């Protein structure tokens, strides 16, 4: 995550899905401080560039939405916009 100006689409989508997964899962954030660190870093350094990469516009629920990629950053729970953690 060194040069935020050169994120490719695949990396950006991965970051967004990780961010959304962490943001929607309080237990995950409590389990290890690194999850909160990632969420904070994404908000501060990668949110704006991610919106540009996915061509996102303001969506509902304080979120950004990319119609082109059917992807939210934040906002409502959306199956395509996060990872699904399966307990073993």
C-alpha angles and dihedrals in degrees: 000000000000106000110037092182092068104050113142122217096257094051091045093052090049091051091048093050091048091048093050092046092052095042092053096045115069093176090057091052091049093049096065133004092225090076092059090046090055092047092050093046092049092050094048102038112017109031097086096043091045090055090053094047094052092038091238128179131196108288135182125297097028091302143122121237132197112203090187092060099023088233134139129203104208121329125087123009105269121180095219093050103062144032121257116230113215117199113228 
